[in-house]
Amino acid sequence: MRAFGRTRKNRAGYFDRETDDTVESMSLLGQGGFGHSRMEEEEYGTEYEGGEGGEQYTSMQGDGAPISAQGGSLFRSEEMALCQLFLQSEAAYGCVSELGELGLVQFRDLNPETNAFQRKFVNEVRRCDEMERKLRFLEKEIKKDGIPMMETGEPPEAPQPREMIDLEATFEKLENELREVNQNAEALKKNFLELTELKHILRKTQQFFDEQESLEQGGPGGQHQQLIQDEGGAGGGLQLGFVAGVILRERLPAFEKMLWRACRGNVFLRVAEIEDPLEDPHTGDEVLKSVFVIFFQGEQLKSRVKKICEGFRATLYPCPDQATDRREMAVGVMQRLEDLNTVLGQTNDHRHRVLAAAAKNIKVWFIKVRKIKAIYHTLNFFNLDTSQKCLIAECWIPRLDMEAIQLALRRGTESSGSTIAPILNEMQTTESPPTFFRTNKFTNAFQALINAYGVASYREMNPAVYTIITFPFLFAVMFGDAGHGTIAFLFAFWCIVKEKQLIARNSDNEIWNYFFSGRYLIALMGIFSIYTGLIYNDVFSKSLNLFGSSWQVNMDLKDIIREKAVMLDPALRQGHNVSGYHGTPYPFGVDPVWQISINKIVFLNSFKMKISVILGVIHMLFGIFISFLNNKYFQKSANIICEFIPQILFLSFMFGYMALLMFHKWTAFVAGGFDKDPLTTERCAPSILITFINMVLMNDNEKDSPECEEYMYAGQWGIQRLLLIIAVSCIPWMLFAKPFVQKREAASKPDQPFDFSEVMILQGIHTIEYALGTISHTASYLRLWALSLAHAQLSEVLWVMVLRKGLQMSHWAGGIFLFVIFAAWASLTVGILCLMEGLSAFLHTLRLHWVEFQSKFYSGQGYLFQPFSFDTILKQAENSD
């Protein structure tokens, strides 16, 4: 026997084996091991090599072959393998079912050019569609009757193929029985409606004629005498015909107008409303109707009146001329209505019993049918070998889960009763594998933020790991208020504690689902906001004096009262015995004295602006360092030399140096100077922005005061010139180095096409983008300062303009007024400061990560690993319902 002897390269660019003979040959191939080789990629996952020689592994072996795989983590995506799976036709359904329960295999469509109606298992899929249609019909009827459907608990396993016939028979029987019951009930309701309308007609017409008889002046003329009196008011009554019927109440005005115009006023119309609403037998809705009687003379008018009634869909009923006949008919109608009521009640009881029995199992049936349909839909991706006895599939598999997949295949084979082992054969491919990160309910929200920008390329560094810390921290820098952070944390903590109950509610409110799925992210943002709020010493726009202020007022009380504002000098000047500063700073955060100071905004602006630039430079440097880790992992030494080094030098020697100057300014100058040195006083502290501008323009610094020096430290002029020259030289380094390196590498590979001009243009774009982006990105981090200032000012405005008004009232009505004011203040705080300002800070933080941070290292050109999973399929079906 020959076994998969020839090798071919298919359309996807990987190598597989053609099937020659019978299924028995699979067992011969199943004696090999399962191997793999390392990954080699050109651009973060564009090239991948599988195991050498395409080694096979049979899942039914007693001892599995050793698997060597690099451990997957959230830092990099899981290591994937493209495998070819050979399944016996009888065992294919069971194996795919087990793989669906496992949810770790992504199948590829091997028949992309084949029409959906020409695939092997299209009939089975159609049968599943038909069963789904019947179940949806049952579900609609169950919901119409308000019968609760039992939850399934643990979802059932996919039924065997032979069980499809039983399910089809059950659904067919239920559908036919229910449709028959519905038809009978509809016919009975229609009959009941007609009898009810006839009952009201007989009753109302009798009232009409009774009123007329009471107006008669005597004489045997019957009920037709003197319905319309002559002008003289006596004798000579006309014999009139009449028709009686029922019409919808909203159509009555138009009906009256049409009768008047069409009959030219030669008919007499009497109308009476039916007080109780009637049920429409077709829709089940309640409708309001009215009884009418139309009197006329002559057959021509009678024909015209009937046509008008037909046009307005009015229902006409026979009504006897004589009162005795009407009474007899009314008695018969009442008896028939009682009988119909009894039959309708029995019919509804039977229908309810049928639906109640179906409601107990309908969710289980839905799950079973959807699983069957998913299995056959997946089997349509497979190819048949030449013997028509073996199905061949191709799939992406995480290497670390290979053993679990082999066990699933073994269970599927055993459940189907097959004795021939399926074969799992790793393939060689140049196609980039899918990206797969294992996330949990905590990390899922952070990974979703990254995936919204772009899915990581295969084995690329995942920004989601660092986002877990940097995202809530940068958010908190803009949202820094301990009170508002506490509100956000308490909401998220409540969602976390009650998450099982909230998940069980299965809410379809999209906004609520966004908040709930991000509960752990919101909790971290709340915790970090509490921390930064304490750093800013900002709690609902007020400060906490926990440790005592480090400032003191050295003035008499009468001087304090006389002066509108007093400047506190932290330095010990000549002529003063005590300074306004204790000498040691406030232990944690901003000193509370700044809360009542006039120059509070000036001080906090300077502090927050510098902190924003420092955080931005650190964040961007970290992103460039991650690009080094990517290049090192993918063994791209050219990228390290030609891109990483000049990028890190450019950013460090320009804006990194500016950040260092800020730290130097904070430590080298003090009020009054160190040991009263005039060169270290606050008057000699230069502007960092002016110093940086002079550095870029290569201008000399100017003295801020005659006793000061031009520069902050010795040798600053030469160091700044050197840093600027190195930074500027990094631009041509980034522009020219990599294209020429690639040109030299292409010369050694003449068989591969290489366009130097295209590479040069692309590199020029990247260089310009980085050089200009570094400036704009650094300025972009100033949004940390701007939003923090806006948030603090809005919080203070709410306090001053709203809550303080209630606190200022002293008489007994102040308590009631304060209650109302506090409710308004709390509502505005939650609605504006927590929700609207929180959303604004969230979006700005998202931009800083997507643009400023991830642009330094993240390509995001991958595609998600989407395994065949019953859980995912059932959730999608439930959401679509």
C-alpha positions in Angstrom: 0.0 0.0 0.0 1.2 3.5 -0.8 0.7 6.3 1.7 0.6 9.9 0.7 3.5 9.6 -1.6 3.5 12.9 -3.6 4.1 16.4 -2.3 2.5 19.5 -3.8 2.4 23.2 -3.0 -1.1 24.5 -2.8 -2.7 28.0 -3.2 -1.9 29.1 0.4 1.8 28.6 0.0 2.3 25.6 2.3 3.3 22.1 1.5 1.0 19.1 2.0 0.6 15.6 0.8 -1.8 14.2 -1.7 -3.9 11.2 -0.7 -3.5 8.2 -3.0 -5.1 5.1 -1.5 -7.5 3.9 1.1 -8.2 5.0 4.7 -6.2 2.0 5.9 -3.0 3.8 4.9 -3.6 6.3 7.6 -2.8 3.9 10.4 0.6 3.4 8.8 1.3 7.1 8.9 0.2 7.3 12.5 3.4 5.9 13.9 5.5 9.1 13.5 6.0 11.8 16.1 4.9 15.4 16.1 7.6 18.0 15.6 8.1 21.7 15.0 10.8 24.1 14.2 11.4 27.7 15.2 9.5 30.7 13.6 11.2 33.0 11.2 9.3 36.2 10.2 10.2 39.0 7.9 7.9 41.8 9.2 6.4 40.8 12.6 4.7 37.7 11.4 4.7 37.6 7.6 6.7 34.4 7.2 6.4 31.2 9.1 7.9 27.8 8.8 6.4 24.7 10.2 8.0 21.3 11.1 10.6 19.9 8.7 9.4 17.1 6.6 5.7 17.4 7.7 5.9 14.9 10.6 2.6 13.2 11.6 1.1 12.3 14.9 -1.7 9.8 15.4 -4.1 10.8 18.2 -4.8 7.2 19.2 -1.3 6.4 20.1 -0.7 5.2 23.7 2.2 7.6 24.3 2.2 11.0 22.8 5.2 12.3 21.1 7.1 15.0 23.0 6.0 18.6 22.2 8.4 21.4 22.5 6.7 24.8 22.4 7.6 28.2 23.8 5.2 29.1 26.6 2.5 31.5 25.5 1.6 34.5 27.6 0.0 37.9 27.4 3.3 39.5 26.5 3.4 37.7 23.1 0.7 35.8 21.3 0.6 32.0 21.5 2.8 30.0 19.2 0.6 28.5 16.5 1.0 25.5 14.2 -0.7 24.9 10.9 -1.8 21.3 10.8 -3.5 18.9 8.4 -6.1 16.7 9.9 -7.1 13.4 8.3 -10.4 12.0 9.6 -12.4 8.9 8.7 -15.8 9.9 7.3 -17.6 8.1 10.1 -15.5 9.7 12.8 -15.4 13.2 11.4 -18.7 14.3 13.0 -17.7 13.1 16.5 -14.2 14.6 16.2 -15.4 18.0 15.1 -18.0 18.0 17.9 -15.3 17.4 20.5 -13.1 20.1 19.0 -16.1 22.5 19.1 -16.5 21.8 22.8 -12.8 22.4 23.3 -12.8 25.6 21.2 -9.1 25.7 20.4 -9.0 24.9 16.6 -9.5 27.4 13.8 -10.4 25.5 10.5 -9.6 26.9 7.1 -12.0 26.7 4.2 -10.5 24.4 1.6 -13.3 25.0 -0.8 -13.5 28.8 -1.1 -14.5 28.7 -4.8 -17.2 26.2 -4.3 -20.8 27.4 -4.1 -22.5 27.0 -0.8 -25.2 24.9 -2.5 -22.6 22.5 -4.0 -20.9 21.4 -0.8 -21.1 17.9 0.6 -23.1 18.5 3.7 -25.5 21.2 2.3 -28.5 19.0 2.8 -27.7 18.5 6.5 -27.3 22.3 6.9 -30.7 22.8 5.2 -32.3 20.4 7.5 -30.8 22.3 10.5 -32.2 25.5 9.0 -35.6 24.0 8.8 -35.4 22.8 12.4 -34.4 26.2 13.5 -37.3 27.7 11.7 -39.7 25.4 13.5 -38.1 26.2 16.8 -38.4 29.9 16.2 -42.1 29.4 15.4 -42.5 27.5 18.7 -40.6 30.2 20.6 -42.8 32.9 19.1 -45.9 31.1 20.2 -44.5 30.4 23.7 -43.6 34.1 24.1 -47.1 35.1 22.8 -48.7 33.1 25.6 -46.2 34.4 28.2 -45.0 30.9 29.2 -41.5 31.0 30.9 -38.9 29.0 29.1 -36.7 26.9 31.4 -32.9 27.6 31.5 -30.6 24.9 30.3 -28.0 25.1 33.0 -25.0 23.2 31.6 -25.4 23.2 27.8 -26.0 19.7 26.4 -23.5 18.0 24.1 -24.0 17.9 20.4 -26.3 15.0 19.5 -25.2 12.2 17.2 -26.2 12.4 13.6 -28.8 9.6 14.0 -30.6 11.8 16.6 -31.4 14.4 13.9 -34.3 12.2 12.6 -35.8 12.0 16.1 -35.5 15.8 16.5 -37.0 16.5 13.1 -39.9 14.2 13.8 -40.5 15.8 17.2 -40.4 19.3 15.7 -42.6 18.3 12.8 -45.2 16.9 15.1 -45.2 19.9 17.4 -45.4 22.3 14.5 -48.3 20.5 12.8 -50.2 20.1 16.0 -49.7 23.7 17.0 -50.7 25.0 13.5 -53.8 22.8 13.5 -54.7 24.1 17.0 -54.1 27.7 15.8 -56.2 27.3 12.7 -59.1 25.8 14.8 -58.8 28.5 17.4 -58.7 31.2 14.7 -61.8 29.7 13.0 -63.6 29.5 16.4 -62.6 33.1 17.2 -63.8 34.3 13.9 -67.1 32.6 14.4 -67.3 33.9 18.0 -66.6 37.5 16.7 -69.4 37.2 14.1 -71.9 35.9 16.6 -70.8 38.7 19.1 -71.3 41.3 16.4 -74.7 39.8 15.4 -75.7 39.9 19.1 -74.9 43.6 19.3 -76.7 44.3 16.0 -79.9 42.6 17.2 -79.7 44.4 20.5 -79.0 47.9 19.0 -81.5 47.5 16.1 -84.2 46.5 18.6 -83.4 49.7 20.5 -83.8 51.7 17.3 -87.2 50.3 16.5 -88.4 50.5 20.1 -87.6 54.2 20.0 -89.4 54.6 16.7 -92.5 52.8 18.0 -92.7 55.0 21.0 -93.0 58.0 18.6 -95.8 56.4 16.6 -99.2 57.9 16.8 -101.1 54.6 16.4 -102.3 52.5 13.5 -101.2 49.2 12.2 -98.2 50.1 10.1 -95.5 48.0 11.7 -92.0 49.3 12.5 -91.7 51.0 9.0 -94.5 53.5 9.7 -93.5 57.1 10.2 -89.7 56.5 10.3 -89.5 59.7 8.3 -92.5 62.0 8.7 -93.8 64.3 6.0 -93.4 68.0 6.1 -96.9 68.4 7.6 -96.0 66.0 10.3 -98.9 63.5 9.8 -99.7 60.3 8.0 -98.4 59.0 4.6 -95.3 57.2 5.9 -93.1 55.4 3.4 -92.1 51.7 3.4 -88.3 51.6 3.8 -85.8 48.8 3.5 -82.8 48.6 5.8 -79.4 46.9 6.2 -77.5 46.5 9.5 -73.8 45.8 10.1 -70.6 46.6 12.0 -67.8 48.9 11.1 -64.5 50.0 12.7 -65.0 53.1 14.7 -62.2 55.1 13.1 -63.7 54.6 9.7 -67.2 55.8 10.7 -66.8 59.6 9.8 -65.6 58.8 6.3 -68.3 56.2 5.9 -71.0 58.7 6.8 -69.7 61.3 4.3 -69.5 58.7 1.5 -73.1 57.6 2.2 -74.3 61.2 2.1 -72.5 62.1 -1.1 -73.1 58.8 -3.0 -76.8 58.6 -2.1 -77.4 62.4 -2.2 -78.9 62.4 1.2 -81.6 59.8 0.4 -80.6 57.4 3.2 -81.1 57.5 6.9 -78.2 56.3 9.1 -78.4 55.3 12.8 -75.2 54.5 14.7 -74.5 53.1 18.1 -71.1 52.3 19.7 -70.2 48.8 21.0 -68.9 49.6 24.4 -66.6 46.5 24.9 -63.6 46.1 22.6 -63.6 43.1 20.3 -60.7 40.8 19.5 -59.5 40.5 16.0 -59.1 36.7 15.2 -56.2 37.2 12.8 -54.0 39.6 14.9 -55.3 39.1 18.4 -55.5 42.8 18.9 -58.5 44.5 20.5 -60.5 46.8 18.1 -63.4 49.2 18.7 -66.4 48.9 16.5 -69.8 50.5 16.0 -73.2 49.1 14.9 -75.0 50.9 12.1 -78.5 50.7 10.5 -79.1 52.3 7.1 -82.7 52.9 5.9 -83.3 53.5 2.2 -86.0 53.2 -0.5 -85.6 51.2 -3.6 -83.3 48.5 -4.9 -81.0 50.9 -6.6 -80.1 52.6 -3.3 -79.8 49.2 -1.7 -77.2 48.1 -4.2 -75.3 51.4 -3.8 -75.3 51.1 0.0 -74.0 47.5 -0.1 -71.1 48.5 -2.4 -70.1 51.4 0.0 -70.2 49.0 2.9 -68.0 46.6 1.0 -65.6 49.3 0.2 -65.2 50.4 3.8 -64.9 46.7 4.9 -68.0 46.9 7.0 -69.6 43.6 7.8 -73.3 43.2 7.1 -75.5 40.8 9.0 -79.1 39.6 8.3 -81.6 41.3 10.6 -85.3 40.2 10.6 -88.0 42.8 10.1 -90.2 41.6 12.9 -89.4 42.1 16.6 -90.4 38.5 17.4 -88.0 37.1 14.8 -85.2 39.3 16.2 -85.8 38.0 19.7 -85.8 34.4 18.6 -82.6 34.9 16.7 -81.0 36.7 19.7 -81.8 33.7 21.9 -80.2 31.3 19.4 -77.1 33.5 19.1 -76.6 33.5 22.9 -76.8 29.8 23.1 -74.3 29.4 20.3 -72.0 31.9 22.0 -72.0 29.8 25.2 -71.1 26.7 23.3 -68.3 28.5 21.5 -67.0 29.8 24.7 -66.7 26.3 26.1 -65.0 25.0 22.9 -62.6 27.9 22.8 -61.6 27.4 26.4 -60.8 23.7 25.8 -58.9 24.7 22.6 -56.8 27.3 24.5 -56.1 24.8 27.4 -54.9 22.2 24.9 -52.7 24.8 23.2 -51.3 26.0 26.5 -50.4 22.4 27.5 -48.6 21.8 24.2 -46.6 25.0 24.5 -45.8 24.4 28.2 -44.4 21.0 27.4 -42.3 22.6 24.5 -41.1 25.4 26.8 -39.4 23.0 29.1 -37.1 21.8 26.3 -37.0 24.5 23.7 -33.7 26.0 24.8 -32.0 22.6 24.9 -33.4 22.0 21.4 -32.0 25.3 20.2 -28.5 24.4 21.5 -28.6 21.0 20.0 -29.7 22.2 16.5 -27.2 25.0 16.5 -24.4 22.6 17.4 -25.4 20.2 14.7 -25.6 23.0 12.2 -22.2 24.4 13.2 -20.6 20.9 12.9 -21.9 20.4 9.4 -21.0 23.9 8.4 -17.5 23.2 9.5 -17.4 19.9 7.7 -18.2 21.8 4.5 -14.7 23.3 4.9 -13.1 19.9 4.5 -11.9 18.1 1.4 -12.5 14.5 0.4 -9.7 12.2 -0.6 -9.8 10.2 -3.8 -11.3 7.2 -2.1 -14.2 9.3 -0.7 -13.7 7.7 2.7 -11.4 10.3 4.3 -12.0 13.9 5.1 -9.0 16.3 5.0 -9.0 19.5 7.1 -6.5 22.3 7.7 -6.4 24.2 10.9 -4.5 26.5 13.1 -3.7 25.1 16.5 -1.9 26.6 19.6 1.1 24.5 20.3 0.6 24.4 24.0 -2.9 22.9 23.5 -1.8 20.1 21.2 -2.2 17.4 23.9 -5.8 18.6 24.7 -6.7 18.6 21.0 -5.3 15.0 20.6 -7.4 13.9 23.6 -10.5 15.5 22.0 -9.8 13.7 18.8 -9.5 10.4 20.7 -12.8 11.0 22.4 -14.5 11.8 19.2 -13.2 8.7 17.5 -14.2 6.5 20.4 -17.7 8.0 20.5 -18.2 7.3 16.8 -17.1 3.7 17.2 -14.3 4.1 14.6 -11.1 2.0 15.0 -9.0 4.1 12.6 -7.0 6.9 14.2 -7.1 10.4 12.9 -3.8 11.9 11.9 -2.6 15.4 12.8 0.2 16.5 10.5 2.0 19.8 10.9 2.6 21.7 7.7 5.2 24.1 6.4 3.8 27.5 5.4 4.9 31.0 4.6 1.6 32.4 5.7 1.4 34.5 8.9 -0.4 32.6 11.7 -3.4 34.1 13.6 -2.9 36.0 16.8 -4.1 34.4 20.0 -4.0 35.8 23.5 -5.4 34.0 26.5 -7.4 36.6 28.4 -9.7 36.4 31.4 -12.4 38.6 32.7 -9.8 41.1 34.1 -7.5 41.4 31.1 -10.2 41.1 28.5 -11.2 44.8 28.6 -7.6 46.0 28.2 -7.0 43.6 25.3 -10.2 44.9 23.7 -8.8 48.4 23.8 -5.7 47.3 21.9 -7.7 45.2 19.4 -9.9 48.1 18.6 -6.8 49.9 17.2 -5.5 46.8 15.4 -4.8 43.1 16.2 -1.1 42.5 17.0 1.0 40.8 14.4 2.0 37.3 15.2 4.3 37.1 18.2 4.6 40.8 18.4 4.9 42.5 21.8 1.4 43.0 23.2 0.7 46.6 24.5 -2.2 45.3 26.6 0.1 44.1 29.4 1.6 47.6 29.9 -1.8 49.3 29.3 -3.1 47.6 32.5 -1.0 50.1 34.5 -0.3 53.0 32.1 -3.9 53.5 31.0 -5.6 53.9 34.4 -2.6 56.0 35.6 -2.7 58.5 32.7 -6.4 58.6 33.0 -6.0 59.5 36.7 -3.6 62.2 36.0 -6.4 64.0 34.1 -9.2 62.9 36.4 -7.3 63.5 39.6 -9.9 63.9 42.3 -10.1 61.5 45.3 -13.8 62.0 45.7 -14.7 61.3 42.1 -12.3 58.4 42.0 -14.1 56.9 45.0 -17.4 57.1 43.2 -16.0 55.4 40.1 -14.3 52.7 42.2 -17.5 52.0 44.3 -19.5 51.6 41.1 -17.0 49.2 39.6 -16.6 47.3 42.9 -20.4 46.9 43.1 -20.3 45.5 39.5 -17.5 43.1 40.5 -19.3 41.8 43.6 -22.6 41.4 41.9 -21.2 40.2 38.6 -22.9 36.8 38.6 -26.3 38.2 39.3 -25.8 41.0 36.7 -24.6 38.5 34.1 -27.6 36.3 34.8 -29.9 39.3 33.9 -28.6 39.2 30.3 -29.3 42.8 29.8 -29.7 44.1 26.2 -28.8 47.7 27.1 -25.7 48.4 25.0 -24.4 51.3 27.1 -24.8 49.3 30.3 -23.0 46.3 28.8 -20.0 48.5 27.9 -19.7 49.8 31.4 -20.2 46.3 32.9 -17.6 44.6 30.6 -15.1 47.3 31.6 -15.7 47.0 35.4 -12.1 46.0 36.2 -10.8 48.8 34.1 -13.1 51.3 35.8 -12.0 49.9 39.2 -8.3 50.5 38.4 -9.1 54.0 37.0 -10.9 54.8 40.3 -8.0 53.6 42.5 -5.5 55.5 40.5 -7.7 58.6 40.5 -7.9 58.4 44.3 -4.1 58.2 44.4 -3.5 61.2 42.1 -6.3 63.1 43.9 -4.4 62.7 47.1 -1.3 63.9 45.3 -3.1 67.0 44.1 -4.8 67.1 47.5 -8.1 67.5 45.7 -11.3 65.9 47.1 -14.5 67.3 45.5 -12.4 70.5 44.9 -11.4 70.7 48.7 -8.1 69.9 50.3 -7.4 67.6 53.3 -5.0 68.9 56.0 -4.0 65.6 57.4 -0.4 66.4 58.5 -0.5 70.1 59.1 0.6 72.7 56.6 4.3 73.5 56.2 3.6 77.2 55.9 2.9 79.8 58.6 1.8 83.4 58.8 4.2 85.5 60.9 1.9 88.6 61.3 -0.2 90.0 64.1 -4.0 89.5 63.9 -4.7 93.2 63.3 -2.3 93.2 60.4 -3.9 90.1 58.9 -7.3 91.7 59.2 -6.1 94.9 57.6 -4.4 93.3 54.6 -6.5 91.8 51.8 -3.7 89.4 50.7 -0.4 88.5 52.3 2.6 87.0 50.5 4.3 84.1 52.4 8.0 84.1 51.8 9.6 80.7 52.2 13.1 82.3 52.5 14.6 83.9 55.6 15.3 87.4 54.3 17.3 90.2 56.0 15.3 92.0 58.6 13.0 89.0 59.3 13.6 86.6 62.2 11.2 83.8 61.0 10.3 82.6 57.4 6.9 81.6 56.2 8.1 78.1 55.6 8.9 75.4 58.2 11.7 74.0 56.0 10.2 70.5 55.4 7.6 69.9 52.7 4.1 68.5 53.3 4.6 64.7 53.7 2.3 63.6 50.9 0.9 65.6 48.0 0.3 69.3 47.6 0.3 71.4 50.7 -3.3 72.3 51.7 -2.4 76.0 52.0 -2.5 76.2 48.2 -6.2 75.7 48.4 -6.8 79.2 49.8 -4.0 80.9 48.0 -4.5 83.5 45.2 -1.8 82.1 43.0 -3.0 78.5 43.3 -3.6 78.1 39.5 -0.2 79.6 38.6 1.6 77.1 40.9 -0.4 74.0 39.9 -0.2 74.9 36.2 3.6 75.0 36.4 3.7 71.8 38.3 1.2 69.8 36.2 2.7 71.1 32.9 6.2 69.8 33.8 4.8 66.5 35.1 2.9 66.0 31.8 6.0 66.5 29.7 8.1 64.2 32.0 5.4 61.4 31.9 5.1 61.8 28.1 8.8 61.4 27.5 9.0 58.4 29.8 6.0 56.8 28.0 7.5 57.4 24.6 10.9 56.1 25.6 9.3 53.0 26.9 7.5 52.5 23.6 10.8 52.8 21.7 12.4 50.3 24.1 9.6 47.8 23.3 10.5 48.2 19.6 14.0 47.0 20.5 12.5 43.9 22.2 10.5 43.2 19.1 13.5 43.6 16.7 15.6 41.5 19.0 13.0 38.7 19.1 12.6 38.7 15.3 16.4 39.0 14.9 16.3 42.2 13.0 19.7 43.7 13.8 19.3 46.2 10.9 16.3 47.7 12.5 18.1 48.0 15.8 21.0 49.8 14.3 19.2 51.8 11.7 16.0 52.7 13.6 16.1 52.0 17.3 19.4 53.7 18.1 18.8 56.9 16.2 15.2 57.1 17.5 16.2 56.7 21.1 19.1 59.2 20.7 16.9 61.8 19.0 14.1 61.6 21.7 16.5 61.4 24.6 18.9 64.2 23.5 16.0 66.6 22.7 13.0 66.1 25.0 14.7 63.7 27.4 17.3 66.4 28.1 14.5 69.0 28.6 12.9 66.7 31.2 16.3 66.4 33.0 16.6 70.2 33.1 13.3 70.3 34.9 14.6 68.0 37.6 17.8 70.0 37.8 15.8 73.3 38.2 13.8 71.8 41.0 16.9 70.6 42.9 19.5 73.4 42.1 17.5 76.5 43.0 15.6 77.3 46.2 14.0 80.4 47.7 16.8 82.4 49.3 19.5 80.2 47.8 21.5 77.3 49.4 23.5 78.8 52.2 22.4 82.3 50.9 24.2 81.7 47.7 22.8 84.3 45.2 23.4 82.1 42.2 20.9 79.5 43.6 18.1 81.8 44.5 14.7 81.7 42.8 15.6 84.8 40.8 18.3 82.9 39.0 16.1 79.9 38.1 15.8 80.1 34.3 12.8 79.3 32.1 13.1 75.7 30.8 11.1 76.5 27.7 13.3 79.5 26.8 16.5 77.4 27.5 15.2 74.7 25.2 14.3 77.1 22.4 17.8 78.7 22.7 19.3 75.2 22.5 17.4 74.4 19.3 18.1 77.8 17.7 21.8 77.7 19.0 21.4 81.0 20.8 23.2 82.0 23.9 21.2 82.2 27.2 20.6 85.6 28.8 20.9 86.4 32.5 17.6 86.7 34.3 19.2 89.1 36.8 22.6 90.8 37.0 23.8 88.6 39.9 22.9 85.4 38.0 24.8 83.3 35.4 23.7 82.6 31.9 23.7 78.8 32.3 22.4 76.4 34.9 25.6 74.3 35.2 29.1 74.4 34.0 29.7 73.3 30.5 26.0 73.6 29.6 26.7 75.5 26.3 29.0 72.8 24.9 26.8 69.9 26.1 23.7 71.4 24.5 25.5 71.9 21.2 26.8 68.3 21.2 23.3 66.9 22.0 21.7 69.0 19.3 24.3 67.9 16.7 23.9 64.2 17.6 20.1 64.6 17.5 20.1 66.3 14.1 22.5 63.7 12.7 20.1 61.0 13.7 17.7 62.2 11.0 19.9 61.2 8.0 20.9 58.1 9.9 17.2 57.0 10.0 16.7 58.1 6.4 19.6 56.5 4.6 21.0 53.7 6.6 18.2 51.1 6.4 17.5 51.4 2.6 21.2 50.9 1.8 21.4 47.9 4.1 18.4 46.4 2.4 19.9 47.1 -1.0 23.1 45.3 0.0 21.1 42.3 1.3 19.0 42.3 -1.9 22.2 42.1 -4.0 22.9 38.7 -2.5 19.4 37.5 -3.5 19.1 38.4 -7.2 16.0 36.1 -7.5 13.9 38.4 -5.2 12.5 41.7 -6.6 13.8 44.9 -4.9 12.9 48.5 -5.8 15.3 50.9 -4.1 13.3 54.0 -4.9 10.2 52.6 -3.3 12.1 51.6 -0.2 13.7 55.0 -0.1 10.3 56.8 -0.3 8.8 54.6 2.4 11.8 55.2 4.7 11.6 58.9 4.1 7.9 58.9 5.1 8.8 57.0 8.3 11.7 59.4 9.1 9.6 62.5 8.6 6.8 61.0 10.6 9.0 60.2 13.5 11.0 63.4 13.6 7.9 65.7 13.4 5.8 63.2 15.5 8.3 63.4 18.3 7.6 67.1 18.7 3.9 66.8 18.2 3.6 63.8 20.5 5.5 65.5 23.3 3.2 68.5 23.0 0.2 66.1 22.9 1.0 64.9 26.4 0.2 68.4 27.6 -3.4 67.3 27.5 -2.7 65.6 30.8 -2.2 69.1 32.3 -5.1 70.7 30.4 -7.8 68.2 31.3 -6.6 68.0 34.9 -6.9 71.8 35.1 -10.4 71.7 33.5 -11.6 69.0 35.8 -10.4 70.8 38.9 -12.0 74.1 37.8 -15.3 72.4 37.0 -15.4 70.7 40.4 -14.6 74.0 42.1 -17.4 75.8 40.1 -19.9 73.2 41.2 -18.9 73.6 44.8 -19.0 77.4 44.8 -22.0 77.9 42.6 -24.2 75.1 44.0 -23.3 73.4 47.2 -21.9 76.5 49.0 -25.2 78.3 48.5 -27.0 75.7 50.6 -24.3 75.7 53.3 -24.6 79.4 53.7 -28.2 79.4 54.9 -28.5 79.4 58.7 -32.3 79.4 59.6 -34.5 76.4 59.9 -35.4 76.4 56.1 -31.7 76.0 55.4 -31.9 72.2 56.1 -34.6 71.7 53.5 -32.9 74.0 51.1 -29.6 72.2 51.7 -31.3 68.8 51.0 -32.4 70.0 47.6 -29.1 71.7 46.8 -27.1 68.6 47.8 -29.3 66.5 45.5 -28.6 68.9 42.6 -24.9 69.0 43.4 -24.7 65.2 43.6 -26.5 64.8 40.3 -24.3 67.3 38.5 -21.2 65.7 40.1 -22.1 62.2 38.9 -23.5 63.3 35.5 -21.0 65.9 34.5 -17.7 65.3 36.4 -17.8 61.5 36.7 -19.6 60.5 33.4 -18.9 63.3 30.9 -15.5 64.4 32.2 -14.6 60.7 32.8 -15.5 59.9 29.2 -13.5 62.8 28.0 -10.4 61.7 30.0 -10.9 58.1 28.8 -10.9 59.2 25.1 -7.8 61.3 25.6 -6.0 58.5 27.4 -7.0 56.2 24.6 -5.5 58.6 22.0 -2.2 58.8 24.0 -1.9 55.0 23.9 -3.0 54.5 20.3 -1.0 57.3 18.7 1.8 58.5 21.0 2.7 55.2 22.6 1.9 52.4 20.2 3.2 54.2 17.1 6.7 53.7 18.4 6.6 49.9 18.2 3.2 48.4 17.3 2.4 47.4 13.7 -1.0 45.8 14.5 -1.3 44.0 11.2 -2.3 40.6 12.5 -5.7 38.9 12.5 -7.5 37.3 15.4 -7.5 33.6 16.1 -11.1 32.6 15.8 -11.4 29.0 16.8 -14.4 26.8 16.1 -16.1 27.0 19.5 -19.7 26.1 20.5 -19.6 28.7 23.3 -18.9 31.5 20.9 -21.5 30.3 18.4 -24.2 30.0 21.0 -23.4 33.4 22.5 -23.6 35.0 19.1 -26.9 33.3 18.4 -28.3 34.4 21.7 -27.2 38.0 21.1 -28.8 38.0 17.6 -32.1 36.8 19.1 
